[in-house]
Amino acid sequence: MDEHPLRVALLFPGQGAQYPRMAAGLYGRLDVFTEAMDEAFELLGEEGKPLRDIWLSPRPHAMYDDVTIAQPLLYAVDLALGRLVLSWGIRPVALLGHSVGELAAATLAGVLEAEDGFRLMRGRIRQFADTPAGGMLAVAASTAEVEDVLGDGVHLAAVNAPRQLLLAGRREDLDRAEALLRKRGLVCRDARARQAFHSPVVEAAVAASLPDWRSTPLSPPGLTVYSAYTRTVLDPRTACDPVFWARQAAEPVLFAPTLDRLLTDQDCLLVEAGPGNGLTMLARRHRAVVRGRSRVLPLLPDRQLGDEADLASVLAVRDRFRHSPV
């Protein structure tokens, strides 16, 4: 960092960022992270031990991208990395999560306790496992370029950048849309998801999750959270609304306009506290970062490079903070 340090905002990735042994190189070597992961597996109950084994295995599980594995592990890793950064004495000016990353941000901000978060995760595993077979499709296009393929079983699931979208739907509907978009010369690729998150396909699971949310104590955030569903700062009333949280799984993630609002409100050092560099890559293209007003700093390498690479990357970030006040 230079002689003009920026205030820190934490970014938390969601579905699609997962990979085998994500951040596992920190486990057993950094106390705060290790304790947070151990707590996560304990709070996950009978699912905890199998999930721990899957997380630590170097071989990808056949269902790694399924809600039953990816969602609880992403929530746990995001939360553990967020706690690690906070343990360095960092007081972030903002938290911004993508999909399940928003749940991790809300937990760190005190909207809900981790115990309730993992109880909700146990419920999500059951409620979403039997949703209709579907998926998500990443498309390098503007919303106008895909508008005519939406509505026929295909839904806009996320706006990640001005020309980076996620579509969701049943598999056969997505395949039909992909064929049409490729004929137009648009680049498409399957996202790492086995469910059609952020679309009406999961409405029944959302309805099933509502009683769990209604029984969860919710509080106004103690840290500033930007919601990728409201595109602005999460206000106390919305933060305490169980319907808002339950419906997130069926609503589109508006990451790009929310990041734009955050970087319009203030210049920040955007630290990605999660697996990979997906959100960092999106943020690098923002005009505030391109012009040097804001900066980006991922905690981890951009992909699985081994335990030593994980540890070296995180320790390098920690040491930069120690030698440059934020």
MIDREN-954071 format. One record per residue (C-alpha): y, x, z; residue number from 1. Coordinates in nm, 2 decimals, m for minus. Example, Ala and Ser with C-alpha at 12.3 -4.5 7.8 and 13.67 -1.06 7.14 Angstrom:
BEGIN
     yy     xx     zz  nr
  m0.45   1.23   0.78   1
  m0.11   1.37   0.71   2
This chain:
BEGIN
     yy     xx     zz  nr
   0.00   0.00   0.00   1
   0.36   0.11  m0.06   2
   0.66   0.14   0.17   3
   0.73  m0.23   0.13   4
   0.43  m0.41   0.27   5
   0.37  m0.77   0.19   6
   0.26  m1.05   0.40   7
  m0.11  m1.13   0.38   8
  m0.27  m1.45   0.24   9
  m0.65  m1.48   0.25  10
  m0.85  m1.62  m0.04  11
  m1.20  m1.77   0.01  12
  m1.43  m1.82  m0.29  13
  m1.67  m2.11  m0.34  14
  m1.98  m2.21  m0.54  15
  m2.05  m1.96  m0.82  16
  m1.94  m1.65  m0.63  17
  m2.28  m1.61  m0.45  18
  m2.52  m1.33  m0.53  19
  m2.81  m1.18  m0.34  20
  m2.72  m0.97  m0.03  21
  m2.35  m1.06  m0.07  22
  m2.17  m0.86   0.20  23
  m2.51  m0.77   0.36  24
  m2.41  m0.41   0.37  25
  m2.18  m0.50   0.66  26
  m2.45  m0.66   0.87  27
  m2.56  m0.45   1.17  28
  m2.28  m0.21   1.10  29
  m1.96  m0.40   1.17  30
  m1.98  m0.59   1.50  31
  m1.74  m0.88   1.43  32
  m1.91  m0.96   1.10  33
  m2.26  m0.92   1.24  34
  m2.19  m1.15   1.54  35
  m2.03  m1.41   1.31  36
  m2.34  m1.41   1.08  37
  m2.58  m1.43   1.37  38
  m2.39  m1.72   1.51  39
  m2.40  m1.89   1.17  40
  m2.78  m1.86   1.14  41
  m2.82  m1.99   1.50  42
  m2.59  m2.29   1.43  43
  m2.79  m2.37   1.11  44
  m3.08  m2.45   1.33  45
  m3.43  m2.46   1.17  46
  m3.27  m2.37   0.83  47
  m3.11  m2.06   0.98  48
  m3.40  m1.81   0.97  49
  m3.51  m1.89   0.62  50
  m3.15  m1.86   0.50  51
  m3.11  m1.53   0.68  52
  m3.43  m1.40   0.51  53
  m3.30  m1.52   0.17  54
  m2.96  m1.36   0.23  55
  m3.10  m1.02   0.32  56
  m3.36  m1.01   0.05  57
  m3.27  m0.79  m0.26  58
  m3.46  m1.03  m0.48  59
  m3.28  m1.35  m0.59  60
  m3.45  m1.66  m0.47  61
  m3.54  m1.91  m0.75  62
  m3.31  m2.17  m0.58  63
  m3.03  m1.93  m0.49  64
  m2.76  m2.13  m0.68  65
  m2.87  m2.46  m0.53  66
  m2.66  m2.64  m0.27  67
  m2.94  m2.58  m0.01  68
  m2.88  m2.20  m0.02  69
  m2.55  m2.12  m0.19  70
  m2.33  m2.35   0.01  71
  m2.43  m2.26   0.37  72
  m2.44  m1.88   0.28  73
  m2.10  m1.89   0.12  74
  m1.95  m2.08   0.41  75
  m2.11  m1.83   0.65  76
  m2.00  m1.51   0.46  77
  m1.65  m1.64   0.39  78
  m1.61  m1.73   0.76  79
  m1.75  m1.40   0.88  80
  m1.52  m1.19   0.65  81
  m1.22  m1.40   0.75  82
  m1.29  m1.33   1.12  83
  m1.34  m0.96   1.04  84
  m0.99  m0.94   0.88  85
  m0.83  m1.13   1.17  86
  m1.00  m0.89   1.41  87
  m0.79  m0.61   1.26  88
  m0.48  m0.78   1.40  89
  m0.38  m0.94   1.07  90
  m0.19  m1.27   1.10  91
  m0.21  m1.43   0.76  92
   0.08  m1.63   0.63  93
  m0.15  m1.85   0.43  94
  m0.52  m1.93   0.37  95
  m0.64  m2.07   0.03  96
  m1.00  m2.15  m0.04  97
  m1.19  m2.26  m0.35  98
  m1.44  m2.55  m0.30  99
  m1.65  m2.46   0.01 100
  m1.40  m2.18   0.07 101
  m1.15  m2.44   0.18 102
  m1.39  m2.54   0.45 103
  m1.40  m2.18   0.57 104
  m1.02  m2.16   0.56 105
  m1.00  m2.48   0.76 106
  m1.24  m2.35   1.02 107
  m1.05  m2.03   1.06 108
  m0.73  m2.23   1.10 109
  m0.88  m2.44   1.38 110
  m0.91  m2.77   1.19 111
  m1.27  m2.78   1.30 112
  m1.50  m2.57   1.51 113
  m1.77  m2.35   1.35 114
  m2.03  m2.54   1.54 115
  m1.92  m2.86   1.36 116
  m1.89  m2.68   1.03 117
  m2.25  m2.57   1.03 118
  m2.36  m2.91   1.15 119
  m2.19  m3.05   0.84 120
  m2.36  m2.79   0.63 121
  m2.70  m2.89   0.76 122
  m2.61  m3.24   0.66 123
  m2.49  m3.13   0.32 124
  m2.82  m2.96   0.25 125
  m3.00  m3.29   0.30 126
  m2.74  m3.52   0.13 127
  m2.68  m3.32  m0.18 128
  m3.02  m3.18  m0.25 129
  m3.13  m3.50  m0.42 130
  m2.82  m3.56  m0.63 131
  m2.89  m3.61  m1.01 132
  m2.98  m3.29  m1.19 133
  m2.66  m3.14  m1.31 134
  m2.45  m2.83  m1.33 135
  m2.12  m2.68  m1.41 136
  m1.98  m2.52  m1.72 137
  m1.70  m2.26  m1.74 138
  m1.48  m2.30  m2.04 139
  m1.20  m2.07  m2.16 140
  m0.96  m2.35  m2.26 141
  m0.67  m2.56  m2.16 142
  m0.71  m2.91  m2.03 143
  m0.57  m3.05  m2.35 144
  m0.85  m2.87  m2.55 145
  m1.13  m3.04  m2.36 146
  m0.97  m3.38  m2.30 147
  m1.17  m3.55  m2.57 148
  m1.51  m3.45  m2.42 149
  m1.42  m3.58  m2.07 150
  m1.53  m3.92  m1.95 151
  m1.86  m3.94  m2.13 152
  m2.06  m3.81  m1.84 153
  m1.85  m3.49  m1.84 154
  m1.58  m3.43  m1.58 155
  m1.31  m3.18  m1.51 156
  m1.43  m3.00  m1.19 157
  m1.18  m2.72  m1.15 158
  m0.86  m2.58  m1.29 159
  m0.89  m2.21  m1.21 160
  m0.63  m2.07  m1.44 161
  m0.42  m2.22  m1.73 162
  m0.71  m2.14  m1.97 163
  m1.00  m2.13  m1.73 164
  m1.17  m2.46  m1.65 165
  m1.49  m2.58  m1.49 166
  m1.66  m2.89  m1.62 167
  m1.93  m3.08  m1.43 168
  m2.19  m3.34  m1.52 169
  m2.55  m3.42  m1.57 170
  m2.73  m3.14  m1.76 171
  m2.78  m3.33  m2.09 172
  m2.41  m3.44  m2.09 173
  m2.29  m3.08  m2.03 174
  m2.52  m2.95  m2.30 175
  m2.37  m3.20  m2.55 176
  m2.02  m3.10  m2.45 177
  m2.09  m2.73  m2.47 178
  m2.23  m2.76  m2.83 179
  m1.91  m2.94  m2.94 180
  m1.68  m2.69  m2.76 181
  m1.86  m2.39  m2.91 182
  m1.82  m2.53  m3.26 183
  m1.45  m2.51  m3.20 184
  m1.48  m2.15  m3.11 185
  m1.43  m2.19  m2.74 186
  m1.61  m1.96  m2.50 187
  m1.84  m2.14  m2.26 188
  m2.09  m2.02  m2.00 189
  m2.30  m2.19  m1.73 190
  m2.16  m2.16  m1.38 191
  m2.39  m2.07  m1.10 192
  m2.45  m2.43  m0.97 193
  m2.75  m2.66  m0.99 194
  m2.54  m2.97  m0.88 195
  m2.25  m3.13  m1.05 196
  m2.00  m3.06  m0.77 197
  m1.65  m3.20  m0.80 198
  m1.75  m3.49  m1.01 199
  m1.85  m3.85  m0.97 200
  m2.22  m3.75  m1.01 201
  m2.22  m3.66  m0.64 202
  m2.05  m3.98  m0.52 203
  m2.36  m4.11  m0.34 204
  m2.39  m3.78  m0.14 205
  m2.02  m3.79  m0.05 206
  m2.07  m4.15   0.08 207
  m2.37  m4.03   0.28 208
  m2.17  m3.74   0.43 209
  m1.88  m3.96   0.55 210
  m2.04  m4.06   0.89 211
  m2.09  m3.69   0.97 212
  m1.72  m3.63   0.90 213
  m1.61  m3.93   1.10 214
  m1.79  m3.79   1.40 215
  m1.63  m3.45   1.37 216
  m1.32  m3.37   1.58 217
  m1.04  m3.26   1.35 218
  m0.72  m3.09   1.46 219
  m0.39  m2.99   1.29 220
  m0.42  m2.64   1.14 221
  m0.31  m2.35   1.36 222
  m0.26  m2.14   1.05 223
  m0.10  m2.24   0.72 224
  m0.36  m2.37   0.48 225
  m0.29  m2.44   0.11 226
  m0.53  m2.71  m0.01 227
  m0.66  m2.69  m0.36 228
  m0.70  m3.07  m0.35 229
  m0.34  m3.16  m0.26 230
  m0.19  m2.85  m0.44 231
   0.04  m2.78  m0.14 232
   0.03  m2.69   0.23 233
  m0.22  m2.90   0.43 234
  m0.03  m3.13   0.66 235
  m0.15  m3.23   1.00 236
  m0.22  m3.59   0.90 237
  m0.44  m3.49   0.60 238
  m0.61  m3.22   0.80 239
  m0.73  m3.48   1.05 240
  m0.85  m3.73   0.78 241
  m1.23  m3.73   0.75 242
  m1.22  m3.91   0.42 243
  m1.01  m3.62   0.27 244
  m1.28  m3.37   0.37 245
  m1.58  m3.58   0.27 246
  m1.43  m3.65  m0.07 247
  m1.37  m3.28  m0.16 248
  m1.72  m3.24  m0.30 249
  m1.64  m3.51  m0.57 250
  m1.28  m3.42  m0.64 251
  m1.16  m3.15  m0.88 252
  m1.05  m2.81  m0.74 253
  m0.69  m2.74  m0.85 254
  m0.69  m2.37  m0.76 255
  m0.44  m2.26  m1.03 256
  m0.16  m2.49  m0.95 257
  m0.22  m2.44  m0.57 258
  m0.20  m2.06  m0.61 259
   0.11  m2.11  m0.82 260
   0.27  m2.31  m0.53 261
   0.17  m2.04  m0.28 262
   0.32  m1.76  m0.48 263
   0.63  m1.96  m0.56 264
   0.68  m2.02  m0.19 265
   0.64  m1.65  m0.09 266
   0.54  m1.31  m0.21 267
   0.20  m1.21  m0.07 268
  m0.07  m0.96  m0.06 269
  m0.37  m1.17  m0.17 270
  m0.68  m1.05   0.01 271
  m1.01  m1.20  m0.12 272
  m1.23  m1.25   0.19 273
  m1.55  m1.34   0.02 274
  m1.82  m1.22  m0.22 275
  m1.72  m1.07  m0.55 276
  m1.37  m1.05  m0.71 277
  m1.36  m1.39  m0.88 278
  m1.04  m1.52  m0.72 279
  m0.89  m1.17  m0.74 280
  m0.94  m1.17  m1.12 281
  m0.77  m1.51  m1.15 282
  m0.48  m1.40  m0.93 283
  m0.42  m1.08  m1.13 284
  m0.31  m1.30  m1.42 285
  m0.05  m1.49  m1.22 286
   0.31  m1.40  m1.33 287
   0.40  m1.30  m0.97 288
   0.13  m1.04  m0.96 289
   0.19  m0.93  m1.32 290
   0.56  m0.87  m1.23 291
   0.47  m0.69  m0.91 292
   0.62  m0.93  m0.66 293
   0.27  m1.01  m0.52 294
  m0.04  m0.80  m0.52 295
  m0.42  m0.85  m0.49 296
  m0.68  m0.67  m0.28 297
  m1.05  m0.77  m0.27 298
  m1.26  m0.68   0.03 299
  m1.58  m0.63  m0.16 300
  m1.69  m0.48  m0.50 301
  m1.69  m0.71  m0.79 302
  m2.07  m0.74  m0.79 303
  m2.37  m0.63  m0.60 304
  m2.35  m0.25  m0.59 305
  m2.55  m0.18  m0.27 306
  m2.49  m0.17   0.10 307
  m2.29   0.15   0.10 308
  m2.05   0.02  m0.16 309
  m1.99  m0.29   0.05 310
  m1.92  m0.09   0.37 311
  m1.70   0.17   0.19 312
  m1.49  m0.10   0.03 313
  m1.43  m0.30   0.35 314
  m1.36   0.02   0.55 315
  m1.11   0.14   0.29 316
  m0.92  m0.19   0.32 317
  m0.92  m0.18   0.70 318
  m0.79   0.18   0.69 319
  m0.51   0.08   0.45 320
  m0.40  m0.19   0.69 321
  m0.41   0.05   0.99 322
  m0.18   0.29   0.81 323
   0.05   0.04   0.66 324
   0.19  m0.24   0.88 325
   0.18  m0.59   0.74 326
